[in-house]
Amino acid sequence: MTDQHDKPNRPLPFGAIPTLLKDLLPHAGEEIDPVAMARKDLKSSLPRRFWTRVEVKQQPDGFGIALDDRLTKTPARKTLLLPSQALAEHLAQEWQAIAEVIDPAQMPLTRLVNSALDGVSLQMQEVQADAARYAGSDLLCYRAEMPDRLVALQHNQWGPLLDWAETDLGARLHVTKGLFFVEQPDASLAAIRQVVARFDHPLTLAALHTLTTLTGSVILALAVAHQRLKLVEVWALAHLDEDFQMEVWGHDEEALSRRAAKWREAEVAALVLSLLPVSKD
């Protein structure tokens, strides 16, 4: 059901950061740049771990990550600083967990931080607008016409979230069935834009946008950010249709593999939102 209605084409909000083709291993006198290394062209051989110790170091403007006492930078050559020591500790653990080679596919938090600091920070309003725009075609508003059991599941499990959006977020969203597009009230869309505008730090906005695009629902993403539901609950709601189809027709291993990869992205986005709470007022 989730693939049955066409959603408007959306721009890629984070912008394109040039691929680093040169060898990113540090040369004499250079600062270590592990995040840039994580963006290294995947067609070339992956760089090997070259450090012994990973530490979090407090700086005047935040918490940095140091490899063997050298502070890291982003690919755009910004000093990598995080506003939360706890978040910095999680990022340090991701680098500490590297055994031999630096594989970007195994570093979802690094990728999210990189996108936030080098991309989202430069276009906050555009990313906010893109996330809020999902309310115009939110997953939760598009329902199956049959079979009856799926219709009931969507009503019973998605309905409470739309009720919450109306009472807590001030956004009453209309529901439709089948392939028919439903226009949402201007006041409701404005309310969602106002809520999303409170995500005024690049990291929290990147996390919200990530969850929105992964689930197809800004309401589900906001439910995680506002601690209305746990991520595992939201993930199940986002895949309700897919799970129903697999229950009827059998498991799709390829789809489950894709979902597992996306889950890791969702996990780190939810982590960021839990450690950098956003005001609900």
Backbone as CSV, one residue per row, in Angstrom:
resi,resn,N_x,N_y,N_z,CA_x,CA_y,CA_z,C_x,C_y,C_z
1,MET,0.817,-1.201,0.000,0.000,0.000,0.000,0.855,1.258,0.000
2,THR,1.980,1.206,0.676,2.797,2.409,0.778,3.352,2.841,-0.564
3,ASP,3.431,1.926,-1.536,3.967,2.285,-2.838,2.875,2.614,-3.841
4,GLN,1.605,2.655,-3.395,0.521,2.775,-4.333,0.220,4.206,-4.743
5,HIS,0.619,5.208,-3.965,0.326,6.572,-4.391,1.618,7.306,-4.652
6,ASP,1.600,8.081,-5.702,2.803,8.799,-6.107,2.951,10.054,-5.284
7,LYS,4.124,10.219,-4.704,4.382,11.406,-3.915,5.151,12.410,-4.767
8,PRO,5.016,13.706,-4.456,5.717,14.714,-5.245,7.221,14.502,-5.176
9,ASN,7.889,14.815,-6.284,9.347,14.736,-6.274,9.901,15.751,-5.298
10,ARG,10.887,15.338,-4.510,11.459,16.228,-3.509,12.938,16.425,-3.791
11,PRO,13.453,17.625,-3.571,14.877,17.860,-3.812,15.720,17.162,-2.774
12,LEU,16.963,16.929,-3.109,17.906,16.399,-2.125,18.409,17.574,-1.305
13,PRO,18.082,17.620,-0.020,18.328,18.841,0.737,19.749,19.037,1.211
14,PHE,20.493,17.965,1.343,21.787,18.109,1.989,22.849,18.668,1.042
15,GLY,22.574,18.703,-0.234,23.562,19.176,-1.175,24.606,18.111,-1.440
16,ALA,25.396,18.334,-2.460,26.401,17.346,-2.845,27.753,17.799,-2.349
17,ILE,28.383,16.991,-1.531,29.747,17.269,-1.076,30.693,16.520,-2.006
18,PRO,31.660,17.201,-2.605,32.524,16.553,-3.593,33.182,15.297,-3.054
19,THR,33.218,14.275,-3.881,33.872,13.027,-3.506,35.371,13.241,-3.405
20,LEU,35.949,12.700,-2.379,37.387,12.850,-2.177,38.110,11.712,-2.868
21,LEU,38.836,12.037,-3.918,39.472,11.003,-4.721,40.913,10.745,-4.297
22,LYS,41.505,11.729,-3.630,42.918,11.559,-3.279,43.066,10.646,-2.070
23,ASP,44.262,10.204,-1.854,44.555,9.395,-0.685,44.398,10.259,0.559
24,LEU,43.518,9.825,1.483,43.212,10.641,2.635,43.997,10.241,3.880
25,LEU,44.881,9.280,3.752,45.716,8.983,4.904,46.600,10.187,5.205
26,PRO,46.832,10.476,6.470,47.541,11.707,6.823,48.998,11.670,6.396
27,HIS,49.456,12.796,5.891,50.871,12.942,5.576,51.547,13.694,6.720
28,ALA,52.815,13.784,6.663,53.566,14.423,7.743,53.079,15.855,7.961
29,GLY,52.772,16.181,9.201,52.365,17.532,9.540,50.905,17.822,9.324
30,GLU,50.140,16.910,8.701,48.713,17.140,8.445,47.865,16.708,9.629
31,GLU,46.727,17.396,9.795,45.771,16.962,10.803,45.037,15.731,10.301
32,ILE,44.727,14.824,11.201,43.965,13.637,10.837,42.534,14.047,10.520
33,ASP,41.992,13.511,9.464,40.663,13.896,8.984,39.824,12.637,8.771
34,PRO,39.364,11.972,9.838,38.705,10.684,9.681,37.357,10.760,8.986
35,VAL,36.612,11.850,9.181,35.309,11.942,8.530,35.489,12.071,7.032
36,ALA,36.485,12.854,6.603,36.763,12.939,5.184,37.157,11.581,4.635
37,MET,37.885,10.833,5.415,38.278,9.495,4.977,37.062,8.601,4.810
38,ALA,36.055,8.817,5.649,34.841,8.015,5.551,34.065,8.318,4.285
39,ARG,34.335,9.475,3.653,33.684,9.840,2.408,34.517,9.449,1.190
40,LYS,35.604,8.763,1.412,36.512,8.428,0.328,35.821,7.637,-0.753
41,ASP,36.233,7.867,-1.983,35.664,7.167,-3.123,35.666,5.663,-2.867
42,LEU,34.473,5.043,-2.886,34.363,3.628,-2.539,34.938,2.713,-3.617
43,LYS,35.208,3.267,-4.799,35.781,2.437,-5.851,37.242,2.131,-5.577
44,SER,37.876,2.966,-4.777,39.269,2.719,-4.447,39.335,1.895,-3.177
45,SER,40.508,1.423,-2.860,40.653,0.587,-1.674,40.359,1.404,-0.430
46,LEU,39.697,0.779,0.520,39.351,1.469,1.753,40.608,1.683,2.594
47,PRO,40.737,2.860,3.206,41.912,3.114,4.048,41.868,2.266,5.303
48,ARG,43.026,1.955,5.795,43.127,1.134,6.992,43.216,1.996,8.249
49,ARG,42.782,1.411,9.323,42.910,2.094,10.618,44.383,2.365,10.886
50,PHE,44.666,3.608,11.278,46.052,3.999,11.499,46.282,4.536,12.914
51,TRP,45.224,4.650,13.710,45.342,5.236,15.036,45.245,4.150,16.101
52,THR,45.701,4.501,17.274,45.640,3.592,18.420,44.542,3.982,19.387
53,ARG,44.366,5.283,19.592,43.494,5.767,20.662,42.469,6.759,20.121
54,VAL,41.222,6.602,20.553,40.142,7.537,20.211,39.650,8.173,21.510
55,GLU,39.586,9.506,21.520,39.176,10.211,22.733,38.210,11.350,22.394
56,VAL,37.385,11.679,23.370,36.556,12.882,23.297,37.278,13.986,24.049
57,LYS,37.433,15.146,23.396,38.140,16.250,24.028,37.249,17.486,24.041
58,GLN,37.056,18.029,25.227,36.241,19.233,25.350,37.007,20.436,24.832
59,GLN,36.304,21.234,24.014,36.854,22.449,23.441,35.970,23.632,23.867
60,PRO,36.411,24.868,23.627,35.593,26.019,24.035,34.179,26.015,23.445
61,ASP,34.023,25.470,22.224,32.725,25.523,21.544,32.037,24.166,21.425
62,GLY,32.512,23.164,22.158,31.862,21.870,22.066,32.831,20.738,22.367
63,PHE,32.478,19.562,21.880,33.276,18.362,22.146,33.804,17.803,20.834
64,GLY,35.118,17.648,20.768,35.754,17.139,19.565,36.152,15.686,19.708
65,ILE,36.484,15.064,18.571,36.957,13.682,18.527,38.425,13.701,18.137
66,ALA,39.251,13.068,18.943,40.687,13.045,18.676,41.158,11.616,18.446
67,LEU,41.955,11.451,17.406,42.625,10.184,17.139,44.095,10.371,17.458
68,ASP,44.554,9.656,18.461,45.935,9.829,18.918,46.246,11.307,19.140
69,ASP,45.344,11.994,19.842,45.500,13.386,20.279,45.303,14.424,19.173
70,ARG,44.992,13.997,17.955,44.770,14.967,16.879,43.273,15.134,16.645
71,LEU,42.780,16.370,16.755,41.365,16.646,16.541,41.001,16.447,15.072
72,THR,39.818,15.947,14.861,39.369,15.668,13.504,38.646,16.869,12.904
73,LYS,38.520,16.836,11.580,37.785,17.851,10.840,36.787,17.160,9.911
74,THR,35.835,17.937,9.429,34.878,17.423,8.446,35.504,17.509,7.060
75,PRO,34.872,16.913,6.054,35.409,17.034,4.689,35.508,18.481,4.218
76,ALA,34.656,19.359,4.729,34.718,20.778,4.359,35.753,21.531,5.194
77,ARG,36.549,20.790,5.944,37.643,21.327,6.754,37.170,22.133,7.952
78,LYS,35.942,21.888,8.389,35.467,22.485,9.632,35.920,21.613,10.801
79,THR,36.237,22.239,11.911,36.531,21.458,13.107,35.280,20.708,13.522
80,LEU,35.398,19.401,13.716,34.243,18.588,14.068,33.966,18.765,15.559
81,LEU,32.929,19.539,15.867,32.548,19.797,17.249,31.076,19.468,17.441
82,LEU,30.786,18.788,18.524,29.420,18.393,18.832,28.971,19.086,20.116
83,PRO,27.682,19.430,20.224,27.205,20.158,21.403,26.982,19.283,22.624
84,SER,27.079,17.970,22.460,26.789,17.037,23.555,27.955,16.088,23.747
85,GLN,28.422,15.984,24.994,29.489,15.029,25.273,29.022,13.602,25.034
86,ALA,27.768,13.314,25.397,27.249,11.959,25.202,27.237,11.584,23.724
87,LEU,26.837,12.532,22.867,26.832,12.262,21.429,28.249,12.076,20.915
88,ALA,29.170,12.891,21.413,30.570,12.745,21.019,31.118,11.379,21.437
89,GLU,30.704,10.900,22.594,31.148,9.578,23.045,30.649,8.486,22.096
90,HIS,29.411,8.609,21.638,28.882,7.623,20.687,29.658,7.666,19.374
91,LEU,29.999,8.866,18.918,30.762,8.976,17.678,32.154,8.386,17.854
92,ALA,32.761,8.642,19.006,34.080,8.078,19.285,34.018,6.550,19.305
93,GLN,32.944,6.002,19.857,32.795,4.542,19.896,32.701,3.961,18.487
94,GLU,32.048,4.700,17.573,31.948,4.215,16.195,33.334,4.118,15.565
95,TRP,34.193,5.094,15.836,35.556,5.041,15.290,36.413,4.014,16.021
96,GLN,36.200,3.867,17.313,36.954,2.876,18.071,36.611,1.463,17.611
97,ALA,35.382,1.261,17.145,34.927,-0.078,16.733,35.541,-0.535,15.421
98,ILE,36.174,0.377,14.686,36.804,-0.004,13.421,37.957,-0.957,13.718
99,ALA,37.927,-2.095,13.071,38.961,-3.096,13.327,40.171,-2.907,12.421
100,GLU,39.930,-2.930,11.102,41.053,-2.845,10.168,40.873,-1.746,9.133
101,VAL,39.733,-1.745,8.416,39.523,-0.759,7.364,38.373,0.164,7.717
102,ILE,38.415,1.377,7.173,37.390,2.382,7.432,36.317,2.235,6.359
103,ASP,35.206,1.637,6.727,34.119,1.368,5.789,32.954,2.310,6.092
104,PRO,32.685,3.285,5.212,31.595,4.239,5.470,30.249,3.566,5.687
105,ALA,30.031,2.413,5.073,28.752,1.722,5.227,28.508,1.285,6.660
106,GLN,29.576,1.169,7.431,29.466,0.746,8.823,29.527,1.921,9.792
107,MET,29.360,3.149,9.270,29.541,4.340,10.104,28.368,5.301,9.912
108,PRO,27.157,4.897,10.266,25.984,5.750,10.020,25.989,7.050,10.819
109,LEU,26.503,7.026,12.043,26.520,8.256,12.829,27.513,9.251,12.244
110,THR,28.655,8.775,11.801,29.627,9.654,11.153,29.021,10.312,9.922
111,ARG,28.298,9.539,9.130,27.692,10.089,7.923,26.641,11.149,8.264
112,LEU,25.850,10.892,9.294,24.824,11.853,9.679,25.456,13.146,10.192
113,VAL,26.474,13.027,11.036,27.148,14.209,11.564,27.781,15.007,10.431
114,ASN,28.406,14.298,9.508,29.037,14.954,8.368,28.009,15.725,7.542
115,SER,26.877,15.099,7.250,25.825,15.754,6.476,25.289,16.981,7.204
116,ALA,25.144,16.862,8.514,24.609,17.974,9.302,25.558,19.170,9.312
117,LEU,26.820,18.926,9.603,27.766,20.022,9.776,28.207,20.648,8.466
118,ASP,28.336,19.833,7.427,28.821,20.360,6.148,27.699,20.699,5.170
119,GLY,26.523,20.101,5.336,25.452,20.312,4.381,24.255,21.038,4.952
120,VAL,23.606,20.437,5.937,22.376,20.999,6.497,22.623,22.384,7.088
121,SER,23.755,22.581,7.704,24.043,23.867,8.352,24.020,25.025,7.363
122,LEU,24.243,24.737,6.092,24.284,25.781,5.071,22.924,26.068,4.450
123,GLN,21.931,25.227,4.725,20.613,25.393,4.106,19.508,24.939,5.048
124,MET,19.507,25.512,6.225,18.565,25.112,7.257,17.116,25.294,6.811
125,GLN,16.788,26.439,6.247,15.413,26.710,5.870,14.937,25.752,4.785
126,GLU,15.812,25.430,3.848,15.430,24.511,2.781,15.154,23.106,3.319
127,VAL,15.975,22.655,4.263,15.782,21.322,4.829,14.533,21.288,5.705
128,GLN,14.310,22.349,6.462,13.085,22.432,7.258,11.852,22.363,6.358
129,ALA,11.883,23.116,5.276,10.745,23.132,4.357,10.530,21.766,3.727
130,ASP,11.619,21.075,3.410,11.490,19.770,2.770,10.879,18.746,3.725
131,ALA,11.297,18.766,4.980,10.726,17.838,5.965,9.249,18.134,6.185
132,ALA,8.918,19.408,6.359,7.522,19.782,6.604,6.630,19.455,5.427
133,ARG,7.192,19.476,4.228,6.416,19.225,3.012,5.834,17.811,2.985
134,TYR,6.430,16.905,3.733,5.907,15.537,3.767,4.497,15.477,4.336
135,ALA,4.117,16.467,5.131,2.759,16.469,5.683,1.716,16.538,4.582
136,GLY,2.087,17.065,3.429,1.154,17.146,2.323,0.849,15.818,1.679
137,SER,1.667,14.823,1.929,1.431,13.474,1.373,1.922,12.412,2.353
138,ASP,1.605,12.615,3.619,2.129,11.766,4.680,1.636,10.319,4.545
139,LEU,2.505,9.383,4.792,2.176,7.954,4.726,0.897,7.623,5.486
140,LEU,0.726,8.205,6.664,-0.387,7.841,7.528,-1.742,8.243,6.955
141,CYS,-1.740,9.110,5.960,-2.999,9.613,5.390,-3.495,8.781,4.220
142,TYR,-2.718,7.820,3.756,-3.076,7.040,2.567,-3.351,5.602,2.957
143,ARG,-4.614,5.206,2.822,-5.074,3.932,3.352,-5.492,2.974,2.237
144,ALA,-5.430,1.698,2.574,-5.872,0.653,1.646,-7.400,0.615,1.587
145,GLU,-7.907,0.169,0.452,-9.351,-0.038,0.311,-9.744,-1.464,0.680
146,MET,-8.786,-2.364,0.575,-8.999,-3.769,0.910,-7.620,-4.407,1.081
147,PRO,-7.544,-5.583,1.707,-8.597,-6.341,2.378,-8.992,-5.693,3.716
148,ASP,-10.069,-6.191,4.265,-10.625,-5.581,5.473,-9.645,-5.591,6.642
149,ARG,-8.845,-6.658,6.760,-7.927,-6.740,7.900,-6.845,-5.663,7.816
150,LEU,-6.356,-5.383,6.607,-5.369,-4.322,6.447,-6.009,-2.959,6.696
151,VAL,-7.222,-2.768,6.217,-7.945,-1.521,6.466,-8.074,-1.285,7.976
152,ALA,-8.412,-2.328,8.704,-8.572,-2.212,10.158,-7.237,-1.937,10.840
153,LEU,-6.170,-2.601,10.388,-4.846,-2.384,10.970,-4.415,-0.930,10.809
154,GLN,-4.593,-0.396,9.620,-4.193,0.990,9.379,-5.019,1.948,10.235
155,HIS,-6.311,1.692,10.300,-7.176,2.563,11.097,-6.784,2.531,12.576
156,ASN,-6.556,1.339,13.095,-6.290,1.179,14.524,-4.884,1.621,14.928
157,GLN,-3.918,1.443,14.028,-2.532,1.735,14.394,-2.060,3.104,13.912
158,TRP,-2.546,3.558,12.772,-2.148,4.872,12.281,-3.042,5.982,12.824
159,GLY,-4.319,5.646,13.043,-5.278,6.657,13.493,-4.845,7.411,14.736
160,PRO,-4.382,6.725,15.794,-3.971,7.436,17.009,-2.863,8.462,16.771
161,LEU,-1.993,8.218,15.813,-0.929,9.186,15.535,-1.496,10.436,14.877
162,LEU,-2.481,10.278,14.020,-3.111,11.448,13.429,-3.908,12.220,14.482
163,ASP,-4.508,11.497,15.420,-5.192,12.172,16.534,-4.192,12.983,17.356
164,TRP,-3.035,12.395,17.604,-1.976,13.088,18.349,-1.501,14.324,17.587
165,ALA,-1.340,14.198,16.271,-0.908,15.342,15.466,-1.909,16.488,15.573
166,GLU,-3.186,16.144,15.645,-4.203,17.188,15.745,-4.204,17.842,17.121
167,THR,-4.161,17.036,18.171,-4.275,17.592,19.523,-2.982,18.238,20.013
168,ASP,-1.834,17.630,19.707,-0.561,18.126,20.239,0.192,19.047,19.281
169,LEU,0.042,18.813,17.988,0.788,19.598,17.005,-0.087,20.639,16.318
170,GLY,-1.390,20.540,16.502,-2.300,21.483,15.869,-2.504,21.252,14.394
171,ALA,-2.271,20.016,13.938,-2.362,19.698,12.519,-3.387,18.585,12.294
172,ARG,-4.548,18.961,11.787,-5.581,17.982,11.461,-5.403,17.588,10.000
173,LEU,-5.058,16.315,9.770,-4.776,15.839,8.423,-5.897,14.926,7.933
174,HIS,-6.274,15.103,6.674,-7.329,14.302,6.075,-6.771,12.968,5.590
175,VAL,-7.633,11.967,5.574,-7.278,10.613,5.150,-7.976,10.301,3.839
176,THR,-7.311,9.542,2.973,-7.912,9.109,1.720,-7.640,7.628,1.531
177,LYS,-8.341,7.039,0.573,-8.167,5.613,0.276,-7.722,5.424,-1.164
178,GLY,-6.943,4.384,-1.369,-6.512,4.061,-2.723,-5.487,5.046,-3.252
179,LEU,-5.608,5.380,-4.531,-4.607,6.191,-5.213,-4.951,7.673,-5.236
180,PHE,-6.031,8.063,-4.628,-6.499,9.434,-4.740,-5.725,10.363,-3.815
181,PHE,-5.209,11.444,-4.397,-4.483,12.443,-3.613,-5.469,13.256,-2.795
182,VAL,-5.104,13.571,-1.552,-5.961,14.376,-0.701,-5.236,15.670,-0.343
183,GLU,-5.910,16.787,-0.549,-5.344,18.091,-0.211,-5.476,18.310,1.292
184,GLN,-4.389,18.738,1.918,-4.410,18.971,3.357,-4.689,20.448,3.658
185,PRO,-5.352,20.735,4.772,-5.675,22.126,5.123,-4.415,22.981,5.253
186,ASP,-4.501,24.200,4.744,-3.356,25.109,4.831,-2.936,25.341,6.279
187,ALA,-3.919,25.442,7.165,-3.600,25.690,8.577,-2.821,24.523,9.177
188,SER,-3.149,23.300,8.765,-2.450,22.124,9.284,-1.021,22.082,8.764
189,LEU,-0.841,22.394,7.493,0.504,22.408,6.928,1.348,23.497,7.575
190,ALA,0.723,24.638,7.860,1.439,25.727,8.536,1.843,25.305,9.948
191,ALA,0.974,24.555,10.618,1.286,24.091,11.969,2.490,23.158,11.959
192,ILE,2.559,22.265,10.980,3.704,21.357,10.880,4.974,22.144,10.582
193,ARG,4.876,23.133,9.699,6.061,23.955,9.411,6.563,24.645,10.676
194,GLN,5.637,25.102,11.500,6.026,25.772,12.746,6.714,24.807,13.706
195,VAL,6.210,23.580,13.787,6.827,22.575,14.658,8.224,22.222,14.159
196,VAL,8.356,22.016,12.851,9.658,21.640,12.281,10.663,22.771,12.444
197,ALA,10.196,24.012,12.418,11.102,25.152,12.555,11.819,25.166,13.905
198,ARG,11.277,24.450,14.890,11.929,24.381,16.200,13.201,23.525,16.155
199,PHE,13.360,22.757,15.114,14.585,21.968,14.947,15.609,22.889,14.297
200,ASP,16.213,23.732,15.118,17.053,24.806,14.611,18.548,24.551,14.784
201,HIS,18.905,23.311,15.072,20.319,22.918,15.088,20.538,21.946,13.931
202,PRO,21.627,22.067,13.197,21.848,21.185,12.046,21.747,19.702,12.377
203,LEU,22.190,19.307,13.562,22.154,17.886,13.918,20.735,17.389,14.157
204,THR,19.938,18.146,14.908,18.565,17.701,15.159,17.745,17.757,13.885
205,LEU,17.986,18.758,13.049,17.237,18.855,11.795,17.620,17.723,10.850
206,ALA,18.903,17.416,10.768,19.338,16.296,9.924,18.721,14.991,10.409
207,ALA,18.653,14.813,11.714,18.065,13.592,12.281,16.582,13.514,11.974
208,LEU,15.857,14.632,12.154,14.426,14.644,11.845,14.185,14.365,10.372
209,HIS,14.956,14.998,9.512,14.786,14.794,8.076,15.084,13.346,7.689
210,THR,16.090,12.769,8.291,16.432,11.377,8.014,15.280,10.459,8.360
211,LEU,14.716,10.615,9.554,13.591,9.776,9.958,12.366,10.012,9.078
212,THR,12.161,11.250,8.668,11.023,11.566,7.810,11.140,10.852,6.475
213,THR,12.306,10.918,5.858,12.474,10.290,4.548,12.485,8.761,4.648
214,LEU,13.020,8.223,5.728,13.065,6.767,5.890,11.682,6.174,6.118
215,THR,10.812,6.910,6.795,9.474,6.392,7.109,8.407,6.880,6.140
216,GLY,8.704,7.963,5.409,7.697,8.553,4.544,6.671,9.364,5.305
217,SER,6.998,9.740,6.541,6.023,10.414,7.397,6.703,11.380,8.354
218,VAL,6.381,12.659,8.224,6.901,13.621,9.183,6.203,13.456,10.532
219,ILE,4.988,12.934,10.545,4.285,12.698,11.805,4.990,11.605,12.601
220,LEU,5.396,10.536,11.948,6.136,9.481,12.631,7.475,9.995,13.143
221,ALA,8.164,10.799,12.330,9.452,11.344,12.759,9.281,12.241,13.980
222,LEU,8.244,13.065,13.974,7.992,13.939,15.117,7.578,13.144,16.356
223,ALA,6.920,12.012,16.153,6.542,11.166,17.287,7.780,10.640,18.008
224,VAL,8.841,10.347,17.250,10.103,9.936,17.869,10.759,11.123,18.558
225,ALA,10.821,12.253,17.861,11.484,13.431,18.407,10.818,13.928,19.675
226,HIS,9.493,13.826,19.742,8.750,14.283,20.919,8.546,13.178,21.950
227,GLN,9.201,12.039,21.716,9.128,10.903,22.639,7.694,10.419,22.834
228,ARG,6.902,10.560,21.793,5.534,10.031,21.820,5.563,8.517,21.638
229,LEU,6.468,8.047,20.791,6.655,6.613,20.557,8.141,6.310,20.499
230,LYS,8.475,5.063,20.770,9.850,4.604,20.609,10.105,4.310,19.137
231,LEU,11.381,4.332,18.774,11.726,4.114,17.367,11.213,2.772,16.865
232,VAL,11.325,1.724,17.673,10.898,0.405,17.218,9.399,0.400,16.913
233,GLU,8.631,1.169,17.652,7.189,1.258,17.396,6.919,2.017,16.100
234,VAL,7.624,3.112,15.913,7.465,3.903,14.696,7.898,3.102,13.476
235,TRP,8.959,2.336,13.630,9.466,1.529,12.505,8.422,0.495,12.075
236,ALA,7.771,-0.098,13.050,6.716,-1.074,12.731,5.546,-0.400,12.032
237,LEU,5.170,0.798,12.466,4.077,1.525,11.834,4.435,1.908,10.399
238,ALA,5.675,2.288,10.185,6.104,2.686,8.846,6.109,1.518,7.874
239,HIS,6.248,0.300,8.390,6.319,-0.892,7.540,5.099,-1.782,7.712
240,LEU,4.021,-1.214,8.207,2.807,-1.995,8.434,2.321,-2.662,7.149
241,ASP,2.251,-1.896,6.072,1.787,-2.450,4.788,2.702,-3.569,4.303
242,GLU,4.004,-3.292,4.355,4.987,-4.254,3.861,4.942,-5.543,4.666
243,ASP,4.818,-5.414,5.978,4.744,-6.602,6.828,3.470,-7.402,6.550
244,PHE,2.376,-6.693,6.295,1.128,-7.377,5.982,1.267,-8.177,4.680
245,GLN,1.866,-7.561,3.687,2.042,-8.252,2.409,2.945,-9.477,2.557
246,MET,3.991,-9.358,3.363,4.888,-10.501,3.544,4.215,-11.599,4.361
247,GLU,3.320,-11.205,5.256,2.558,-12.206,5.998,1.670,-13.017,5.057
248,VAL,1.145,-12.341,4.041,0.251,-13.010,3.086,1.036,-13.799,2.041
249,TRP,2.077,-13.174,1.491,2.772,-13.755,0.337,4.129,-14.370,0.661
250,GLY,4.601,-14.216,1.882,5.905,-14.753,2.247,6.955,-13.659,2.337
251,HIS,8.025,-13.938,3.045,9.072,-12.952,3.279,9.829,-12.622,2.004
252,ASP,10.145,-11.361,1.881,10.968,-10.858,0.787,12.343,-10.540,1.377
253,GLU,13.296,-11.435,1.175,14.605,-11.279,1.807,15.320,-10.022,1.349
254,GLU,15.146,-9.661,0.070,15.788,-8.451,-0.437,15.215,-7.213,0.249
255,ALA,13.905,-7.186,0.407,13.266,-6.054,1.090,13.697,-5.982,2.546
256,LEU,13.810,-7.126,3.198,14.229,-7.150,4.598,15.677,-6.693,4.745
257,SER,16.518,-7.029,3.771,17.903,-6.586,3.806,17.996,-5.071,3.663
258,ARG,17.204,-4.521,2.749,17.176,-3.061,2.589,16.676,-2.392,3.861
259,ARG,15.675,-2.987,4.476,15.117,-2.412,5.694,16.144,-2.426,6.822
260,ALA,16.920,-3.492,6.911,17.935,-3.580,7.963,18.977,-2.482,7.813
261,ALA,19.367,-2.189,6.568,20.335,-1.117,6.340,19.745,0.232,6.722
262,LYS,18.491,0.449,6.384,17.829,1.708,6.733,17.625,1.824,8.243
263,TRP,17.427,0.688,8.891,17.238,0.704,10.347,18.440,1.316,11.049
264,ARG,19.629,1.014,10.584,20.825,1.569,11.203,20.850,3.089,11.066
265,GLU,20.397,3.595,9.922,20.317,5.039,9.736,19.281,5.635,10.696
266,ALA,18.153,4.937,10.836,17.101,5.410,11.734,17.578,5.407,13.182
267,GLU,18.332,4.389,13.560,18.825,4.290,14.938,19.672,5.489,15.329
268,VAL,20.596,5.886,14.452,21.474,6.992,14.823,20.710,8.315,14.799
269,ALA,19.725,8.436,13.905,18.903,9.646,13.893,18.116,9.766,15.195
270,ALA,17.528,8.655,15.641,16.791,8.662,16.902,17.727,8.929,18.081
271,LEU,18.948,8.420,18.009,19.930,8.678,19.058,20.209,10.168,19.183
272,VAL,20.439,10.823,18.046,20.704,12.264,18.058,19.539,13.016,18.691
273,LEU,18.316,12.654,18.325,17.141,13.343,18.854,16.959,13.088,20.349
274,SER,17.387,11.929,20.825,17.277,11.645,22.252,18.309,12.403,23.077
275,LEU,19.463,12.680,22.480,20.537,13.357,23.201,20.519,14.873,23.033
276,LEU,19.807,15.335,22.010,19.686,16.783,21.765,18.204,17.129,21.673
277,PRO,17.499,17.102,22.800,16.051,17.319,22.759,15.679,18.695,22.221
278,VAL,14.536,18.740,21.544,14.018,19.971,20.949,12.812,20.441,21.756
279,SER,12.698,21.743,21.939,11.576,22.293,22.681,10.254,21.969,21.998
280,LYS,9.240,21.604,22.783,7.913,21.301,22.248,7.014,22.530,22.259
281,ASP,7.468,23.597,22.888,6.633,24.803,23.010,6.804,25.716,21.808
